[in-house]
Amino acid sequence: MSQARKVRKAVFPVAGLGTRFLPATKAVPKEMLTVVDKPVIQYVVDEALDAGIEHLIFVTGRSKAVIEDYFDIQVELEQTLRQRNKTAELTLLESILPVAGSTSFTRQQEPLGLGHAVWCARELVGNEPFALLLPDMIMKAEKGCMKGMVELFEHSGANIVAVEECAPDQAHKYGIVGVGETIGEGFAITKMVEKPAPGTAPSNFFINGRYILQPEIFPILSTQERGAGNEIQLTDAMVKLAGSQKFAAYHFRGETYDCGAKDGFILANIAFALARADIRPTVEGPLKELVAKLK
């Protein structure tokens, strides 16, 4: 196992086509669709930065250059804002700009699955533990999910996956983990099963799209055979890695919105709008009226 203890790097697999949001994603990457006034990817990056991540690694694909542009300076825009004395807008842009040299981009030329996307980041990650954040999932909690995971990693030294509870009869839809002894704000993982047959799940704790993994996952992924969907599955590689390294689950207690699905995206917009003091007064009343008309 790598001797590096600090999680400095995070991988964001953003090469997906976003077919569930066509026709919008014909021109706009799904990661750039806005929840209130920020792109979905900004919420995920903010979660990583809040956890102490120093280097952001994006695994992109064709038509995703706008993501790279978003995390860069736009000279013309900033010049126009200065000329118009738009200081608040300038301050906002500066607040989301990563430190120079702290972002990297690499291409996943073929859509071969999450495991393959992670493998594409191997040279940028190097021989150290890294975070992996699925960009479709944005989370809302008093303590960020990745921040809690980093704390559990530093306490346990294990590979970490974040989990949440689902209704037992829904467990067959997710990657499910077996529950072992309590460790900090989580527990040891005894097994991992991808979409278990109904009635066979080892628990109702499902993996929610956040991981901290040791670099030993990369040589496993390099020879990993294709699994479900004829894709290289990360879960299959993690099961192999669990044969030689510990895995623990961080029990995330908050709200997760799957912005890769229309319902999750709409609910995220409502939830984050209502959490904003500058927006809630103007939208709460109309929302209640809309709901009342449904009765």
N, C-alpha and C positions, 0 to 999 in steps of 0.2 A: 504493500500500500504506500502511496505517496506520503512523504514526510511533511509536505506543506499543510499547515493547519488552517490558515486563513482562506476564506472563500473570497477571491478577488475578482473573478470573472463570471459573467453570466451569458448564456447563450439564448437567443431568441429566434426560433424557427419561423420565419415570415415568408416562406416561399409558396404557401398555399394559394390556390386559385380563387377561393371564396365563391364557389359556384352557388351557394345558398343565397347569396345576395345579388345575383344577376337581376337586372342589367347594370346596377350601380357599379359593381366590381369589374365591369368591362373596361372602365377608365380609371377607377379609384381602388387601390388595394384595400382589402377588407380591414387591415390594421389601421388604415387612415380614416375610416368612418368615425364620426365624432360622437362621443357620449357627452352631452351638453355642449361644451366648447373645446374639448380636447380630444385628439385622436385616441382610439383604444390603446394603441401601442404606448402612448405617453403614460397612461395609468400603470401599465406593466413595468415600464422603465423606472417610473417613480418608486414603485414598490422595491425594485432591486437596489436603487440608489439609497433608499431609506435603510436597507439592510447592510449597507457598507460596501456594496459592489463598486469596484473601481474601473472595470473595463467591460464595455458592452459589445458583444459579438452577435451580429445579425447574419443569419443564413437566409439569403434572399434568392429570388428567381427573376426571370424575365418580367418586365413591366413593373418592377418594384423599386426602380431608381428614385421614385418620389420619397421613399422612406429615408434614403441616404440624404437627399436634399433637405428633408425636414429637420434632420439633426445637424445641420450646417448653418453657417451665416448666410443670410440673403441680403447682399449688399444694397441692392436697389431699394428693397423694402425698408431697411433701416435708415437709409439716407432720406427717403420720403418722410418717414415718421419724425426724424430729427427736424427736417425743414418745417414740419407742421406742429412742432412742439408736442408731439404725442409721447410724453415721458412715461406714462403708465404702460402704454403698449410696448415701448422699448424695454422697460424693466421686466415685463412679462416674458418677452422673447429671450432676454439675457438669462432669466431664471431657468429656462428649460434647455439651454444650450449646454451640451456636455463639454467637459474640459478637453481642450485640443489634444488629439492623440489618444483619447480614451474610447473611441469607437472603431470597430473593424467590421468589414463586410466581406462575405464569401458567398459564392454561388452554389446552389444545389441544382445541377443541370437537369436532373430527371426527378419526377415526383415519386420517389421510391419509399416514402414513409418517414415517420418521425425518427426512427433509428438511423436511417441514412442521413437525415438532416443533421442530427447530432454528430455523426461520424465526419461530416463535411467540415466541422469546426475543430477537428483534432489538432491541426497545426497551430491554430490561434490559441487554443486552450493550453497546450503543452502538458507537462507532467505535474499537474496540480488539480485539486478538487475544484469543481465548478458548479454554478447554479444553472438550472434550466427552467425557463418560464414560458409556458405556452401563451402566445399573444392573444388568443381568443378569450381567455379567462381573466376577468378583472374582479378584484376582491375588495370588500369593504369591512373593516374591523378596526377596533381601537388600536391593536398592534398588528402591523403588516404581517402577512403570512410568511414571506421570505425572511423577515427579521426574526420571527420565532423559530424558523427552520435553522437559520445560522446559529442561533443560541443553542439549539438542540445538537447540532453538528459539533460545536465546540465542546459541549458537555460529554457527548457519547463517542465521537470519532467515527460514527457509522455513516453509511450512505443514508440520506434522508428523503422520504417522500411525504408530501402533505396529503392528509386524508380528511374526509368528512363522512358523516353518516347519511345513509339513504334509507328509505323504507325497505325492509327485508325482501319484499316481493319485487323490488326494482333492482336488486343486486346483479341480476344477470345482464344488465345493460353496461356494466362498468368493469374496470380493473379493480379487483377486490384483494385485500390483504388479510392474513391471519393475525390474530392478536396474541402477543406474548406479554412478558413482564412490563410493568410501568417504568418509563424512563423520562424524567422531567415532565414536559408538557406533551408527552406522547407515550409510545410503547414499542417494544421490540416486535419486528415483523417475523412471523413464523413461516409464511408462505405468500406467494403472489399468484393470482389466477386472473387471466384476462377473460371477461365475460363468461363466468361459470354457468353451467346449465342450471335452470331454475331448481331451487331446493338444495343445491350442492355448495353454495357459497360458504367459505369459512367464517365470514362475519358480514356486517353491513357497512363496513368502512371502505369507501372507494377512493382511488387516487384522483386528485382534483387538478392536476396540471402544473404542479410545482415539484422540483427535484433538486437535490444536491448529490452529485455523483463523483466518485473517484475516477481518475483518468484510466484506470484499468478497464473501464467499460469500452474504450476505443478498440483495442485488439479483438475483443469479443464481437463488436459490431462489424469489424472488417471481414469476418468470416460468417456472420450471422445469415442463416438461410431465410428466405422470405416466408412470412407467416400469414396471418389473417389479411384478407384483401390483397394478397400477392405482394405485400409490402414488407420491408424490414422493420420489425416491431421492436420498440425500445423495451417493452415489458419482457419479451423473450430473452433479451440480452441481460436485463437486470436479474432474471431468474438464474441465469448461469453465473453471474457475478456473485449472487447470494450464496453460491456454493463455497466461496472462499472469503467473503467479506460480510460484515454485519450490515443489516438494514434496519432502520427504525422509522417509525411514522410520527410525524408531527400532527397532532389533532387540531386542525384549524377550526376555531369557533367564531364564525363570522358569516358573511353573505358572499356567495360567489355567483357571478353572472356570466353565462356562456354567450359572449357577444358574437360567436360564430353562428348562432341561431337567431332567427328573427325575434322570437319571444324573449329570449335572454337579453338581446340588444335593446329592445323597447323597455323592458323592466329596468335595465341599468340606467337608461336615460331618466326614467321617472325617479328612481331611488337617489341618484346623484344630484338631480335637480332639486329634490325636496330637502337634501342635506345642505344646500347652499342658502345662506341667509339672504343673499342678494336676489335669489330667484324664487324661493318658496312662497313669499307673500303674493306673487303675481300668478303662480300656477296652481297653488293648492286648491283655491276655490273652484276654478274651472275644471280641475280634475275630479273633484267631488261631484260637480254637476254632471260631468260625462258619465261617471259611474252610476249616479242616481237614475239617469235615463235608461240604463241597461236593465233596471228592475221591472 
